């Protein structure tokens, strides 16, 4: 049992797996040179949560932003959920009550609300999640992007009774043939340290009723996160919404920032992550050692600007999510690892890698190069890119180990990071590796059990 717990912790935090394995008499250390002091990470998270809780009432205060009323309720609650704050905690309950009592008005807040509810109890809150989905679908523009959003009257009345016969292969809900489904929801279908979710038995369908307006790449990223949560909660999304979003993101990717570079994709133990494709082609490969890709990033839209880190990292995760949704609908598997645009985005991050600044010229700060502008926002986007693609490395960098070390070193004495609430949330979400990998939903209990056995734990 002690061995299982050690491995579970190791898998949850990343790099120390191989070191622990070696101490137990087998395995080799990972290729990455940095090992994580988990006690420092845990303390940093505790201190960060204490800071947020000390200011809990302020998170619910509304502020004006781009002519929208917004608040930090959803972002802080999302952080509490992943930092293992008990749902019975008074601070948690205050934010949850505040969130559920608000109208759906802003893309950021609605997307985060869907994420919170799907993570907490996607069956109980399915009708509310449907409302979030309807809002998000109705606020997508005709070209495939999102802005800050406007209330949708069509989100007011969700269907009363879910369908019991979903039309899609819902991998996230334990899909597949009846013979292949586990009789009961198996905790091993979730990764170690992650919440076990109940299977979704009935689906609710969303139909697009109107087009949204305005273009904002950041809101568009968060809309994708929200739609992924809705999809995993059994909400059937219009295929055209996904197709238009993919087209938009691919059309806004920049030209190559220099010649193709070699990439390595590895898991936490240093083992190569498979990326299927043809040997020698840019962005795809047959063998891990053959990865070559043009570094191509993103800025804030179709502008004549150079790419930079926060938009590029966010775009990688966004396209991976949409590929995942299409995989389930079309019976494919892990197409995000075959998507040359996703891989070329990782190549840009690998070439310009940093965990101490937001790389590239940030266009909303007079194109300041490699600045602190939106630095913590960038780190959370980097975490999402690594977790959603399923790699611990960006080029020869172990993104989590390097980022966690820096975050522990720069935390303020009072437990916060950066400018306060938002930056503290982003830092904690990075340290907690908050993003659920797309592979979790596609692996059977037996496959996950086999992985644990290969690492030396479990029966």
Buried (B, 14 or more C-beta within 10 A) or exposed (E): EEEBEBBBBBBBBBBBBBBBBEEEEEBEBBBBEBBBEBEBBEBBBEBBBEBBBEBBEEBBEEEEEEEBEBBBBBBBBBBBBBBEBEEEBEBBEBBBEBBEEBEBBBBBBBBBBBBBBBBBBBBEBBBBBBBBBBBBBBBBBEEBBBBBBBBBEBBEEBBEEBBEEBEBBBBBBBBEEEEEBBEEBBEBBBBBBBEEBEBBBBBBBBEBEEEBBBBBBBBBBBBBBBBBBBBBBBBBBBEEBBEBBBEBBBEBBBEBBEEBBBBBBBBBBBBBBBBEBEEEBBBBBBEBEBBBBBBBBBBBBEEEBBBBBBBBBBBBBBBBBBBBBBBBBEEEBBBBBBBBBBBBBBBBBBBBBBBBBBBBBBBEEEBBEBBBBBBBBBBBBBBBBBBBBBBBBBBBBBBBBBBBBBBBEBBBEEBBBBEBBBBBBBBBBBBBBBBBBBBBBBBBBEEBBBBBEEBBBBE
